[in-house]
């Protein structure tokens, strides 16, 4: 002993291998983790404040054209036509769109969409003009939906052999287009380049016979009087087609009352499925034989199926609805081929008749796997050069 008094030894708590007060410092690894989390939260908050000039398409709900929306039947046919029982489902598919007028897209939503296989991101300018408003978009979609419903009813009625007369009128004149100041909204077109025209496609075909940059004679009914005008043309920069710069619309002389109520859904892309539903209502036998068929596509009064936007999202929506089959416009095949969701059979159609034949092929053997039926594919359409 040296004579110096030793300091007392502190009692050790059970399980501790060191002396002194309990260890309360945060470890380096936890500090890094907390810093990363805090940075992520801050970055996410900032990204929510930043708007990007993009539009995002995501899958929307599906609606049964043979059923009801908000308690109202989607399709109703008056008693002048015999109505038949239906079965199964004919779904029309929808999309949700973020980034349109009055609905800015945040950078955070944009990044999430880029990582979502069911979402599509496109530049806003590809979808909406700079000066368009949310009200204008709604009004246009409502008008397009109304035209789509008229066309759907007519093509279904005509498919049963009924004759429905129509007139071709100017629905809109594009500002600064060749026809601006020459043609007017509600002009009824009777003849183009001396040829009688009975539908919008006939008008377009006759205009194609004219060399771009020259004028085409059109005979119209305007304010109850027949007039003939020389309408300037120009070559469309994207397609190379001869155009005058107007939108055409049919006006049908339809003696049968067919009501289609799609609720708040707008746009023309449900036309094909509406036409199938009307046809199912006015023809004997259930078209789907109890199966679920989904689809999309515009429709004309002569039965042509046109392309639509958001086809990828609508395929995913159809799969979520457990549809046995999805009808897609053949003109969308470049987007469809290779992008079909697993478990969904997608069949391209170019006309109303093709759509009916496809559904009938499916229902002829309802127990068969649709993927094993001899149904056309978009890959085949593209190989044929028709997509």
MITIGU-426169 format. One record per residue (C-alpha): residue number from 1; residue in three letters; x, y, z. Coordinates in pm, 1 decimal, always signed. Layout:
! residues N
num / residu / x / y / z
NUM / Ala / X / Y / Z
...
! end
This chain:
! residues 387
num / residu / x / y / z
1 / Unk / +0.0 / +0.0 / +0.0
2 / Unk / +128.4 / +344.4 / -81.3
3 / Unk / -69.0 / +513.8 / +189.1
4 / Unk / -304.0 / +677.5 / -57.4
5 / Unk / -671.4 / +597.3 / -10.7
6 / Unk / -831.3 / +426.0 / -310.1
7 / Unk / -1155.4 / +576.1 / -453.2
8 / Unk / -1456.7 / +351.7 / -406.9
9 / Unk / -1558.6 / +144.9 / -704.4
10 / Unk / -1908.5 / +220.9 / -845.6
11 / Unk / -2150.1 / -68.5 / -840.6
12 / Unk / -2214.3 / -214.7 / -1187.1
13 / Unk / -2566.6 / -265.1 / -1303.2
14 / Unk / -2648.9 / -616.3 / -1413.6
15 / Unk / -2569.0 / -669.9 / -1780.7
16 / Unk / -2346.5 / -361.5 / -1812.1
17 / Unk / -1983.9 / -411.5 / -1911.0
18 / Unk / -1870.6 / -58.5 / -1838.7
19 / Unk / -1887.2 / +193.2 / -1561.8
20 / Unk / -2040.4 / +539.2 / -1559.1
21 / Unk / -2384.9 / +670.5 / -1637.9
22 / Unk / -2608.7 / +497.4 / -1897.7
23 / Unk / -2515.2 / +559.0 / -2260.2
24 / Unk / -2761.0 / +807.6 / -2417.3
25 / Unk / -2578.3 / +925.0 / -2732.0
26 / Unk / -2732.4 / +840.1 / -3075.6
27 / Unk / -2507.7 / +612.3 / -3276.6
28 / Unk / -2352.8 / +720.9 / -3605.5
29 / Unk / -2564.8 / +482.0 / -3811.5
30 / Unk / -2889.2 / +604.5 / -3652.9
31 / Unk / -2781.9 / +963.7 / -3706.2
32 / Unk / -2725.3 / +900.6 / -4075.7
33 / Unk / -3063.1 / +727.0 / -4105.1
34 / Unk / -3244.1 / +1012.7 / -3932.9
35 / Unk / -3069.1 / +1260.7 / -4159.4
36 / Unk / -3172.7 / +1066.7 / -4469.7
37 / Unk / -3534.7 / +1048.9 / -4351.7
38 / Unk / -3543.3 / +1418.7 / -4268.7
39 / Unk / -3390.0 / +1504.5 / -4605.0
40 / Unk / -3643.7 / +1283.4 / -4782.0
41 / Unk / -3935.4 / +1445.3 / -4599.3
42 / Unk / -3802.3 / +1791.3 / -4681.0
43 / Unk / -3742.9 / +1697.9 / -5046.1
44 / Unk / -4089.1 / +1548.9 / -5074.1
45 / Unk / -4245.2 / +1862.6 / -4927.3
46 / Unk / -4052.9 / +2081.6 / -5168.7
47 / Unk / -4145.3 / +1859.8 / -5467.1
48 / Unk / -4510.6 / +1895.3 / -5373.7
49 / Unk / -4472.0 / +2272.6 / -5409.0
50 / Unk / -4308.5 / +2258.8 / -5751.4
51 / Unk / -4537.9 / +2235.5 / -6055.8
52 / Unk / -4424.8 / +2056.8 / -6371.9
53 / Unk / -4548.2 / +2100.5 / -6727.1
54 / Unk / -4661.2 / +1740.4 / -6763.4
55 / Unk / -4983.6 / +1542.7 / -6783.5
56 / Unk / -5025.0 / +1201.0 / -6621.6
57 / Unk / -5271.7 / +934.6 / -6734.1
58 / Unk / -5369.6 / +669.6 / -6476.4
59 / Unk / -5638.1 / +396.8 / -6488.8
60 / Unk / -5987.9 / +512.9 / -6397.9
61 / Unk / -6305.5 / +326.7 / -6302.3
62 / Unk / -6500.4 / +103.6 / -6540.4
63 / Unk / -6875.3 / +123.8 / -6597.4
64 / Unk / -7114.2 / -140.2 / -6723.9
65 / Unk / -7310.9 / -16.7 / -7025.7
66 / Unk / -7566.7 / -288.9 / -6949.4
67 / Unk / -7605.7 / -162.8 / -6593.3
68 / Unk / -7662.0 / +163.5 / -6408.6
69 / Unk / -7464.6 / +469.7 / -6304.2
70 / Unk / -7592.4 / +647.8 / -5993.3
71 / Unk / -7918.4 / +453.3 / -6013.1
72 / Unk / -7990.0 / +539.7 / -6377.5
73 / Unk / -7970.2 / +288.1 / -6662.0
74 / Unk / -7682.6 / +365.3 / -6895.3
75 / Unk / -7881.1 / +255.8 / -7201.7
76 / Unk / -8257.5 / +291.7 / -7244.9
77 / Unk / -8446.3 / +213.7 / -7567.2
78 / Unk / -8801.7 / +332.0 / -7629.4
79 / Unk / -9094.6 / +97.2 / -7680.5
80 / Unk / -9101.9 / +147.1 / -8057.5
81 / Unk / -8828.0 / -114.0 / -8065.9
82 / Unk / -8856.1 / -454.2 / -7904.6
83 / Unk / -8626.7 / -484.8 / -7603.6
84 / Unk / -8455.1 / -808.9 / -7505.9
85 / Unk / -8296.3 / -933.7 / -7185.0
86 / Unk / -7919.2 / -900.6 / -7152.0
87 / Unk / -7665.1 / -1075.3 / -6934.0
88 / Unk / -7302.5 / -1032.2 / -6835.2
89 / Unk / -7115.2 / -704.4 / -6869.5
90 / Unk / -7005.5 / -468.4 / -7145.8
91 / Unk / -6767.1 / -236.4 / -6964.4
92 / Unk / -6647.5 / +95.5 / -7096.1
93 / Unk / -6315.9 / +196.2 / -6945.5
94 / Unk / -6197.7 / +538.6 / -6834.5
95 / Unk / -5880.1 / +716.3 / -6734.3
96 / Unk / -5796.7 / +975.1 / -6472.8
97 / Unk / -5588.5 / +1266.6 / -6592.2
98 / Unk / -5372.4 / +1490.5 / -6374.8
99 / Unk / -5204.0 / +1806.2 / -6494.2
100 / Unk / -5482.0 / +1958.0 / -6702.7
101 / Unk / -5620.5 / +2312.2 / -6677.0
102 / Unk / -5705.2 / +2394.7 / -6315.9
103 / Unk / -5533.1 / +2077.9 / -6191.4
104 / Unk / -5155.6 / +2139.9 / -6178.8
105 / Unk / -4921.5 / +1843.7 / -6147.4
106 / Unk / -4657.2 / +1853.6 / -5874.3
107 / Unk / -4303.0 / +1728.6 / -5925.3
108 / Unk / -4369.2 / +1463.3 / -5659.1
109 / Unk / -4672.5 / +1328.1 / -5849.4
110 / Unk / -4469.1 / +1330.9 / -6168.4
111 / Unk / -4186.1 / +1126.6 / -6013.5
112 / Unk / -4431.8 / +872.8 / -5870.0
113 / Unk / -4598.0 / +836.6 / -6210.3
114 / Unk / -4263.2 / +775.5 / -6379.9
115 / Unk / -4217.5 / +472.8 / -6152.7
116 / Unk / -4571.6 / +340.0 / -6206.0
117 / Unk / -4602.3 / +90.3 / -6491.2
118 / Unk / -4973.2 / +165.1 / -6532.3
119 / Unk / -4920.5 / +541.8 / -6570.7
120 / Unk / -4818.8 / +741.7 / -6877.3
121 / Unk / -4652.0 / +1083.3 / -6862.5
122 / Unk / -4663.3 / +1321.3 / -7160.7
123 / Unk / -4579.3 / +1690.6 / -7212.5
124 / Unk / -4877.1 / +1910.4 / -7128.4
125 / Unk / -4854.5 / +2091.8 / -7461.7
126 / Unk / -4924.1 / +1761.1 / -7639.8
127 / Unk / -5264.7 / +1741.9 / -7473.1
128 / Unk / -5385.9 / +2096.2 / -7401.3
129 / Unk / -5332.8 / +2428.8 / -7579.7
130 / Unk / -5179.7 / +2696.5 / -7358.7
131 / Unk / -5491.3 / +2914.2 / -7348.2
132 / Unk / -5756.2 / +2647.4 / -7284.7
133 / Unk / -5951.9 / +2659.8 / -6957.3
134 / Unk / -6095.1 / +2384.1 / -6740.4
135 / Unk / -6449.1 / +2493.0 / -6831.3
136 / Unk / -6367.4 / +2474.3 / -7202.1
137 / Unk / -6226.8 / +2122.9 / -7159.9
138 / Unk / -6541.9 / +2009.6 / -6977.1
139 / Unk / -6769.5 / +2165.2 / -7238.0
140 / Unk / -6578.7 / +2002.5 / -7522.2
141 / Unk / -6579.1 / +1661.1 / -7353.5
142 / Unk / -6952.2 / +1689.4 / -7288.2
143 / Unk / -7021.7 / +1774.3 / -7652.0
144 / Unk / -6798.8 / +1491.5 / -7774.4
145 / Unk / -6981.0 / +1249.7 / -7545.9
146 / Unk / -7319.5 / +1359.2 / -7683.7
147 / Unk / -7204.3 / +1310.2 / -8043.7
148 / Unk / -7060.1 / +972.3 / -7945.1
149 / Unk / -7392.6 / +863.3 / -7799.4
150 / Unk / -7582.2 / +966.2 / -8112.7
151 / Unk / -7335.5 / +777.8 / -8333.5
152 / Unk / -7352.1 / +469.7 / -8109.7
153 / Unk / -7731.1 / +454.0 / -8126.9
154 / Unk / -7735.3 / +497.4 / -8503.6
155 / Unk / -7470.6 / +233.1 / -8579.6
156 / Unk / -7654.3 / -19.6 / -8360.2
157 / Unk / -7989.7 / +55.9 / -8524.9
158 / Unk / -7838.3 / +34.2 / -8871.9
159 / Unk / -7679.4 / -300.0 / -8781.4
160 / Unk / -8029.9 / -443.1 / -8740.0
161 / Unk / -8128.2 / -326.1 / -9089.7
162 / Unk / -8303.2 / -1.7 / -8995.2
163 / Unk / -8240.3 / +301.0 / -9218.7
164 / Unk / -8135.9 / +624.1 / -9047.0
165 / Unk / -8091.3 / +930.9 / -9267.8
166 / Unk / -7820.9 / +1184.2 / -9188.9
167 / Unk / -7691.2 / +1523.7 / -9290.2
168 / Unk / -7330.6 / +1644.9 / -9275.9
169 / Unk / -7281.8 / +1982.1 / -9109.0
170 / Unk / -6985.7 / +2198.8 / -9011.9
171 / Unk / -6943.8 / +2167.0 / -8635.8
172 / Unk / -6640.3 / +2393.9 / -8594.3
173 / Unk / -6420.0 / +2613.0 / -8812.0
174 / Unk / -6058.5 / +2626.8 / -8696.7
175 / Unk / -5929.7 / +2980.4 / -8650.8
176 / Unk / -5693.1 / +3091.6 / -8930.6
177 / Unk / -5757.2 / +2767.0 / -9124.8
178 / Unk / -5823.0 / +2790.6 / -9501.4
179 / Unk / -6198.9 / +2763.4 / -9444.1
180 / Unk / -6202.2 / +3041.5 / -9183.0
181 / Unk / -6425.6 / +3317.6 / -9316.7
182 / Unk / -6565.6 / +3094.8 / -9591.9
183 / Unk / -6750.6 / +2813.3 / -9415.9
184 / Unk / -6970.6 / +2866.3 / -9110.5
185 / Unk / -7084.5 / +2648.9 / -8823.1
186 / Unk / -7411.0 / +2466.4 / -8911.1
187 / Unk / -7347.8 / +2484.4 / -9286.4
188 / Unk / -7496.7 / +2163.8 / -9430.7
189 / Unk / -7271.0 / +2014.5 / -9698.6
190 / Unk / -7455.4 / +1867.0 / -9996.5
191 / Unk / -7184.9 / +1827.9 / -10262.4
192 / Unk / -6805.9 / +1843.9 / -10276.9
193 / Unk / -6631.7 / +1887.5 / -10612.6
194 / Unk / -6963.5 / +1813.8 / -10782.7
195 / Unk / -7018.9 / +1482.8 / -10601.0
196 / Unk / -7310.9 / +1421.8 / -10364.5
197 / Unk / -7195.6 / +1343.9 / -10008.3
198 / Unk / -7404.0 / +1170.6 / -9744.1
199 / Unk / -7157.5 / +1138.0 / -9456.1
200 / Unk / -6843.0 / +1300.4 / -9318.3
201 / Unk / -6613.5 / +1035.0 / -9462.6
202 / Unk / -6745.2 / +1102.9 / -9811.8
203 / Unk / -6665.2 / +1473.1 / -9763.9
204 / Unk / -6308.2 / +1389.7 / -9660.3
205 / Unk / -6260.8 / +1152.7 / -9952.8
206 / Unk / -6369.4 / +1414.9 / -10203.8
207 / Unk / -6141.4 / +1676.2 / -10049.8
208 / Unk / -5849.3 / +1434.4 / -10093.4
209 / Unk / -5907.4 / +1445.5 / -10469.0
210 / Unk / -5804.9 / +1811.3 / -10467.0
211 / Unk / -5442.7 / +1924.2 / -10491.4
212 / Unk / -5340.5 / +2102.9 / -10168.7
213 / Unk / -5330.9 / +2478.8 / -10218.6
214 / Unk / -5616.7 / +2486.2 / -10468.6
215 / Unk / -5982.0 / +2549.3 / -10394.2
216 / Unk / -6258.6 / +2290.9 / -10379.7
217 / Unk / -6619.3 / +2378.5 / -10475.1
218 / Unk / -6876.3 / +2296.2 / -10206.1
219 / Unk / -7252.4 / +2320.2 / -10235.1
220 / Unk / -7415.0 / +2401.2 / -9899.6
221 / Unk / -7745.6 / +2477.8 / -9737.4
222 / Unk / -7700.1 / +2797.5 / -9536.8
223 / Unk / -7989.9 / +2975.2 / -9366.4
224 / Unk / -8230.7 / +2769.4 / -9573.6
225 / Unk / -8075.0 / +2859.6 / -9907.5
226 / Unk / -7849.3 / +2653.8 / -10133.2
227 / Unk / -7514.7 / +2818.9 / -10214.6
228 / Unk / -7193.4 / +2707.7 / -10385.7
229 / Unk / -6859.2 / +2835.7 / -10256.6
230 / Unk / -6492.7 / +2788.8 / -10344.9
231 / Unk / -6318.6 / +2668.8 / -10028.5
232 / Unk / -5937.7 / +2702.3 / -10005.2
233 / Unk / -5729.4 / +2399.5 / -9906.3
234 / Unk / -5384.6 / +2338.1 / -9762.7
235 / Unk / -5161.5 / +2035.1 / -9701.7
236 / Unk / -5158.1 / +1908.5 / -9344.8
237 / Unk / -4796.4 / +1918.5 / -9224.7
238 / Unk / -4825.2 / +1599.5 / -9018.8
239 / Unk / -5025.5 / +1372.1 / -9247.8
240 / Unk / -4974.0 / +1524.3 / -9593.0
241 / Unk / -5351.7 / +1514.0 / -9646.5
242 / Unk / -5553.3 / +1789.8 / -9811.2
243 / Unk / -5756.5 / +1977.6 / -9549.4
244 / Unk / -5981.8 / +2282.8 / -9528.7
245 / Unk / -5969.1 / +2318.9 / -9149.2
246 / Unk / -6313.7 / +2227.4 / -9017.9
247 / Unk / -6464.9 / +1965.4 / -8791.5
248 / Unk / -6767.6 / +1786.0 / -8933.4
249 / Unk / -7058.5 / +1628.9 / -8748.5
250 / Unk / -7355.0 / +1419.6 / -8858.0
251 / Unk / -7710.1 / +1527.1 / -8784.2
252 / Unk / -7932.8 / +1219.6 / -8782.0
253 / Unk / -8299.6 / +1194.1 / -8863.0
254 / Unk / -8353.1 / +921.5 / -8605.5
255 / Unk / -8719.5 / +834.4 / -8534.1
256 / Unk / -8622.6 / +606.9 / -8244.3
257 / Unk / -8550.4 / +737.6 / -7896.7
258 / Unk / -8234.8 / +582.8 / -7756.2
259 / Unk / -8106.9 / +737.3 / -7433.3
260 / Unk / -7749.4 / +689.6 / -7315.9
261 / Unk / -7652.6 / +828.3 / -6974.2
262 / Unk / -7284.5 / +806.8 / -6880.0
263 / Unk / -7306.6 / +1020.9 / -6566.5
264 / Unk / -7016.2 / +1262.3 / -6535.9
265 / Unk / -6795.5 / +1082.6 / -6787.6
266 / Unk / -6704.6 / +1291.0 / -7093.1
267 / Unk / -6529.0 / +1240.7 / -7424.3
268 / Unk / -6597.5 / +1016.8 / -7724.2
269 / Unk / -6399.7 / +704.1 / -7633.7
270 / Unk / -6693.7 / +498.5 / -7499.8
271 / Unk / -6872.5 / +505.0 / -7835.8
272 / Unk / -6789.7 / +147.3 / -7933.9
273 / Unk / -6911.4 / -0.8 / -7605.9
274 / Unk / -7228.8 / +212.0 / -7613.4
275 / Unk / -7307.2 / +81.8 / -7961.9
276 / Unk / -7260.2 / -279.3 / -7848.9
277 / Unk / -7489.8 / -222.1 / -7551.2
278 / Unk / -7767.0 / -72.4 / -7766.3
279 / Unk / -7730.9 / -357.9 / -8014.5
280 / Unk / -7751.2 / -611.5 / -7730.7
281 / Unk / -8069.7 / -445.9 / -7601.0
282 / Unk / -8251.1 / -457.5 / -7937.3
283 / Unk / -8144.5 / -802.2 / -8063.2
284 / Unk / -8249.2 / -1144.6 / -7932.2
285 / Unk / -8015.7 / -1329.2 / -7697.2
286 / Unk / -7753.1 / -1202.7 / -7454.4
287 / Unk / -7448.5 / -1099.0 / -7654.9
288 / Unk / -7191.7 / -1182.2 / -7385.3
289 / Unk / -7362.0 / -1499.6 / -7256.3
290 / Unk / -7289.5 / -1383.3 / -6901.6
291 / Unk / -6920.7 / -1303.4 / -6959.2
292 / Unk / -6746.9 / -971.0 / -6894.0
293 / Unk / -6618.3 / -783.2 / -7196.8
294 / Unk / -6446.2 / -445.0 / -7175.8
295 / Unk / -6330.4 / -208.0 / -7443.3
296 / Unk / -6279.6 / +139.8 / -7576.8
297 / Unk / -6285.1 / +331.7 / -7904.2
298 / Unk / -6475.7 / +605.0 / -8081.4
299 / Unk / -6753.2 / +509.1 / -8320.8
300 / Unk / -6898.7 / +667.8 / -8633.0
301 / Unk / -7247.7 / +628.2 / -8770.2
302 / Unk / -7114.5 / +397.9 / -9043.0
303 / Unk / -6945.5 / +172.8 / -8786.8
304 / Unk / -6578.8 / +275.2 / -8801.7
305 / Unk / -6387.7 / +238.9 / -8472.4
306 / Unk / -6139.4 / +517.6 / -8403.5
307 / Unk / -5833.5 / +546.3 / -8180.5
308 / Unk / -5830.4 / +702.4 / -7835.3
309 / Unk / -5586.1 / +829.6 / -7574.7
310 / Unk / -5484.6 / +647.0 / -7258.3
311 / Unk / -5509.7 / +298.3 / -7407.8
312 / Unk / -5252.7 / +156.3 / -7165.0
313 / Unk / -5445.6 / +278.0 / -6863.0
314 / Unk / -5772.0 / +143.1 / -7001.2
315 / Unk / -5620.0 / -203.0 / -7046.3
316 / Unk / -5510.0 / -202.4 / -6682.2
317 / Unk / -5857.1 / -87.3 / -6576.7
318 / Unk / -6011.2 / -375.4 / -6773.6
319 / Unk / -5782.1 / -626.4 / -6605.9
320 / Unk / -5876.2 / -491.9 / -6262.3
321 / Unk / -6241.5 / -546.7 / -6358.0
322 / Unk / -6162.2 / -913.5 / -6439.8
323 / Unk / -6276.0 / -871.2 / -6800.8
324 / Unk / -6241.6 / -1185.3 / -7011.4
325 / Unk / -6170.7 / -977.4 / -7320.6
326 / Unk / -6068.1 / -622.4 / -7409.5
327 / Unk / -6164.5 / -464.7 / -7743.0
328 / Unk / -5908.2 / -207.3 / -7858.1
329 / Unk / -5910.7 / +17.7 / -8166.6
330 / Unk / -5683.1 / -129.2 / -8434.8
331 / Unk / -5536.3 / +218.1 / -8486.4
332 / Unk / -5397.8 / +202.6 / -8130.6
333 / Unk / -5200.5 / -116.5 / -8199.8
334 / Unk / -4860.3 / +55.2 / -8198.0
335 / Unk / -4922.8 / +139.8 / -7831.2
336 / Unk / -5093.7 / -189.0 / -7743.3
337 / Unk / -4853.7 / -448.1 / -7889.0
338 / Unk / -4619.0 / -565.6 / -7615.9
339 / Unk / -4789.1 / -354.3 / -7348.5
340 / Unk / -5084.5 / -584.4 / -7276.0
341 / Unk / -5116.6 / -648.3 / -6899.7
342 / Unk / -5064.1 / -1009.3 / -6793.0
343 / Unk / -5388.9 / -1203.9 / -6782.6
344 / Unk / -5580.6 / -983.4 / -7028.0
345 / Unk / -5670.4 / -1087.5 / -7384.3
346 / Unk / -5666.9 / -779.6 / -7608.4
347 / Unk / -5827.4 / -795.9 / -7953.4
348 / Unk / -5798.6 / -509.2 / -8205.4
349 / Unk / -6106.9 / -408.9 / -8402.3
350 / Unk / -6150.9 / -152.9 / -8679.6
351 / Unk / -6528.6 / -168.1 / -8719.7
352 / Unk / -6844.3 / -231.7 / -8521.5
353 / Unk / -6900.8 / -554.6 / -8717.0
354 / Unk / -6555.0 / -680.5 / -8617.5
355 / Unk / -6633.0 / -608.4 / -8252.4
356 / Unk / -6960.3 / -805.0 / -8270.0
357 / Unk / -6786.6 / -1096.6 / -8442.9
358 / Unk / -6512.0 / -1099.0 / -8178.5
359 / Unk / -6760.0 / -1114.8 / -7891.5
360 / Unk / -6957.0 / -1387.3 / -8069.6
361 / Unk / -6637.2 / -1590.4 / -8115.5
362 / Unk / -6578.2 / -1569.3 / -7741.9
363 / Unk / -6933.0 / -1658.4 / -7642.9
364 / Unk / -6952.0 / -1949.2 / -7889.8
365 / Unk / -6725.1 / -2134.2 / -7646.1
366 / Unk / -6770.0 / -1953.7 / -7310.7
367 / Unk / -6565.3 / -2213.1 / -7120.8
368 / Unk / -6259.9 / -2166.5 / -7342.0
369 / Unk / -5958.9 / -1960.8 / -7239.0
370 / Unk / -5982.5 / -1642.3 / -7452.3
371 / Unk / -5605.2 / -1653.9 / -7501.4
372 / Unk / -5643.8 / -1990.7 / -7677.1
373 / Unk / -5916.5 / -1879.3 / -7918.9
374 / Unk / -5832.9 / -1783.9 / -8274.7
375 / Unk / -5860.4 / -1410.9 / -8208.2
376 / Unk / -5664.4 / -1140.9 / -8387.9
377 / Unk / -5375.2 / -967.9 / -8211.1
378 / Unk / -5217.9 / -626.1 / -8245.8
379 / Unk / -4889.4 / -791.5 / -8340.1
380 / Unk / -5066.9 / -941.5 / -8642.2
381 / Unk / -5224.5 / -607.7 / -8732.3
382 / Unk / -4885.7 / -436.2 / -8725.5
383 / Unk / -4729.0 / -715.6 / -8930.4
384 / Unk / -4997.5 / -659.2 / -9191.9
385 / Unk / -4917.3 / -287.7 / -9194.7
386 / Unk / -5267.6 / -188.6 / -9088.2
387 / Unk / -5195.2 / -54.9 / -8741.9
! end
